[in-house]
Amino acid sequence: MTVTAHPALDALAARLGGRLIRRGDERWDSARAPWNRAVEQRPIAVATPADVAELQAVLAAARADGVQLAVQPAGHGASRDLEGAVLVRTTAFDTLSVDTDARTARLGAGVPWGRVLGALEGTGLVAMAGSSPVVTATAFTLSGGHSWFARSFGFASSSLRAVELLTADGRHRWVRDADEPELMWAMRGAGGAFGVVTAIEIDLHAAPALTGGRLVFAASDAAAVLRAVVEAGRVAPQALGLHASVVRIPDIEQAPPELRGTTIVTAEAVELGASAEVAAVLDRIRAAGAVIADTIGPLDVARLGTVADEPTDPMPGFGWSTLARLDDAALDRLLTAWDSPEGRPVMGLSLRVLGGALAAEPARPGIAGAVQEPHLVSGHAIGVPEAAEGVRHAFAALRAALGTAASDRTFCTFLQPGDPYSAAYARTGVVRAARVKATIDPEDRFLGNRDLV
Ligand SMILES: Cc1cc2nc3c(=O)[nH]c(=O)nc-3n(C[C@H](O)[C@H](O)[C@H](O)COP(=O)(O)OP(=O)(O)OC[C@H]3O[C@@H](n4cnc5c(N)ncnc54)[C@H](O)[C@@H]3O)c2cc1C
């Protein structure tokens, strides 16, 4: 079937060939699918422009046809159906350059964190990468981004120096604080709907040594290990990034045979350094249970993306999260709810220790500002859309179990489909970002993955 109601896009199809895919093309379903397969996307076309000139042509066609553009490098954060919009993939924007003297890097908008980390091997520098190597550095940073190094340097967006941006008026330029401070403020956390970012420039940070890995415990140690991680977070130096999780490994082919049907408890640690103080903190976590596996040791920056051992292939998933202030009683209630019949649809629970630089105002101003809660709690479920109802109830049970230990907010990068920015940021900040959007994109040409108003 040919789309005929969009003459400018029709004309563009002749120029872009296979880089503009529409319904009826045999590649349609794979082209429009996001990484999170639980989200069904129905755009009118999927464009993968080869360069800025083609991107400008896609924008011009969208304006002429009166449709919106939605940028999505990979779709881990896919959140809406994109009905009536053109989906733009930034895959071709894949340049990557590192300036070790200036401690900066320029990354094309399609570059995943794994490639950035690979390029930093041997430099003694790290970037503000999160736990997954396949998440796109630009998308992550524009949404705040919680890195292993957040306790040292705050959100990833605080290390965002400049943005190369195509705006609705067709202009393509580098945006910096000195010229457009209000736009940069908004891009540091709510950056998905002001235009198409084609590259970013970021700070790199010195890491003369890097230590990291994972401790694995048996299910029976869950409560003790989570308590030990919370306690470690109270005393650990800022240089330590610390996560923990409890996961019911499903009895499915994709899971390692020896783990299928079991529950594992893990603590993941990454230290910017190799100090005796952190080693002592980690020893106290080890002592919380019987350690089944221990991979903590010197870590090459290129292997940072393997520490959390997260899935890299697309899959359908549901999530829930909240910033929290945990104590032993709240942890026990959370685990009890997760273990109850109501909580069973939730496959995994995770805990991230916050604090440090995250609790201070960021070095560079941004909507992703200081976070006072010391923990982030999240739940994950693998699921097809039909499972959504049961999973929603299970997440609600977890939230109820936390009671006043939970907040009404979470990280922007952990928001779920349908959640607005106000579920991550203060209302005043969201209103301010909406003003920036109204100024720079008055026709609302760009459709982000969530709403500002
Ligand atoms: C396994 C896994 C691990 C994760 N780990 C972490 C973690 O450690 N810390 C953390 O903070 N988050 C984490 N996340 C969340 C992740 O950061 C978000 O999903 C984020 O949206 C990036 O995903 P993506 O690269 O697929 O971007 P997409 O989902 O493709 O894009 C997200 C949105 O960003 C905007 N955007 C992206 N690129 C551009 C561009 N070039 N121009 C303008 N707007 C753009 C658009 O609004 C787009 O809808 C994780 C997610 C998964 C699935």
PDBQT file of the ligand as one rigid body, heavy atoms in Angstrom, charges set to zero:
ROOT
HETATM    1  C1  LIG A 501      18.902  -2.458  29.335  1.00  0.00    +0.000 C 
HETATM    2  C2  LIG A 501      18.740  -1.003  29.655  1.00  0.00    +0.000 A 
HETATM    3  C3  LIG A 501      19.641  -0.392  30.528  1.00  0.00    +0.000 A 
HETATM    4  C4  LIG A 501      19.519   0.961  30.838  1.00  0.00    +0.000 A 
HETATM    5  N1  LIG A 501      20.400   1.515  31.729  1.00  0.00    +0.000 NA
HETATM    6  C5  LIG A 501      20.257   2.821  32.070  1.00  0.00    +0.000 A 
HETATM    7  C6  LIG A 501      21.149   3.430  33.009  1.00  0.00    +0.000 A 
HETATM    8  O1  LIG A 501      22.093   2.826  33.527  1.00  0.00    +0.000 OA
HETATM    9  N2  LIG A 501      20.924   4.723  33.329  1.00  0.00    +0.000 N 
HETATM   10  C7  LIG A 501      19.924   5.458  32.767  1.00  0.00    +0.000 A 
HETATM   11  O2  LIG A 501      19.777   6.635  33.074  1.00  0.00    +0.000 OA
HETATM   12  N3  LIG A 501      19.082   4.907  31.861  1.00  0.00    +0.000 NA
HETATM   13  C8  LIG A 501      19.217   3.613  31.510  1.00  0.00    +0.000 A 
HETATM   14  N4  LIG A 501      18.361   3.057  30.605  1.00  0.00    +0.000 N 
HETATM   15  C9  LIG A 501      17.318   3.882  29.989  1.00  0.00    +0.000 C 
HETATM   16  C10 LIG A 501      17.841   4.553  28.719  1.00  0.00    +0.000 C 
HETATM   17  O3  LIG A 501      18.799   5.520  29.050  1.00  0.00    +0.000 OA
HETATM   18  C11 LIG A 501      16.680   5.223  27.999  1.00  0.00    +0.000 C 
HETATM   19  O4  LIG A 501      15.853   4.209  27.505  1.00  0.00    +0.000 OA
HETATM   20  C12 LIG A 501      17.071   6.215  26.918  1.00  0.00    +0.000 C 
HETATM   21  O5  LIG A 501      15.879   6.633  26.299  1.00  0.00    +0.000 OA
HETATM   22  C13 LIG A 501      18.036   5.771  25.853  1.00  0.00    +0.000 C 
HETATM   23  O6  LIG A 501      17.579   4.748  25.033  1.00  0.00    +0.000 OA
HETATM   24  P1  LIG A 501      17.823   4.740  23.461  1.00  0.00    +0.000 P 
HETATM   25  O7  LIG A 501      19.234   4.978  23.149  1.00  0.00    +0.000 OA
HETATM   26  O8  LIG A 501      17.201   3.514  22.901  1.00  0.00    +0.000 OA
HETATM   27  O9  LIG A 501      16.986   6.036  23.018  1.00  0.00    +0.000 OA
HETATM   28  P2  LIG A 501      15.556   6.076  22.302  1.00  0.00    +0.000 P 
HETATM   29  O10 LIG A 501      14.570   5.333  23.113  1.00  0.00    +0.000 OA
HETATM   30  O11 LIG A 501      15.710   5.652  20.887  1.00  0.00    +0.000 OA
HETATM   31  O12 LIG A 501      15.260   7.647  22.376  1.00  0.00    +0.000 OA
HETATM   32  C14 LIG A 501      14.693   8.189  23.539  1.00  0.00    +0.000 C 
HETATM   33  C15 LIG A 501      14.218   9.603  23.263  1.00  0.00    +0.000 C 
HETATM   34  O13 LIG A 501      15.332  10.484  23.285  1.00  0.00    +0.000 OA
HETATM   35  C16 LIG A 501      15.099  11.551  22.364  1.00  0.00    +0.000 C 
HETATM   36  N5  LIG A 501      16.204  11.523  21.404  1.00  0.00    +0.000 N 
HETATM   37  C17 LIG A 501      17.025  10.497  21.158  1.00  0.00    +0.000 A 
HETATM   38  N6  LIG A 501      17.934  10.853  20.238  1.00  0.00    +0.000 NA
HETATM   39  C18 LIG A 501      17.651  12.116  19.884  1.00  0.00    +0.000 A 
HETATM   40  C19 LIG A 501      18.251  13.025  18.976  1.00  0.00    +0.000 A 
HETATM   41  N7  LIG A 501      19.297  12.688  18.241  1.00  0.00    +0.000 N 
HETATM   42  N8  LIG A 501      17.710  14.253  18.861  1.00  0.00    +0.000 NA
HETATM   43  C20 LIG A 501      16.634  14.621  19.601  1.00  0.00    +0.000 A 
HETATM   44  N9  LIG A 501      16.047  13.796  20.490  1.00  0.00    +0.000 NA
HETATM   45  C21 LIG A 501      16.567  12.553  20.624  1.00  0.00    +0.000 A 
HETATM   46  C22 LIG A 501      13.767  11.315  21.702  1.00  0.00    +0.000 C 
HETATM   47  O14 LIG A 501      12.750  12.041  22.385  1.00  0.00    +0.000 OA
HETATM   48  C23 LIG A 501      13.569   9.817  21.919  1.00  0.00    +0.000 C 
HETATM   49  O15 LIG A 501      12.211   9.458  21.944  1.00  0.00    +0.000 OA
HETATM   50  C24 LIG A 501      18.462   1.713  30.275  1.00  0.00    +0.000 A 
HETATM   51  C25 LIG A 501      17.558   1.107  29.404  1.00  0.00    +0.000 A 
HETATM   52  C26 LIG A 501      17.681  -0.231  29.094  1.00  0.00    +0.000 A 
HETATM   53  C27 LIG A 501      16.686  -0.874  28.196  1.00  0.00    +0.000 C 
ENDROOT
TORSDOF 0
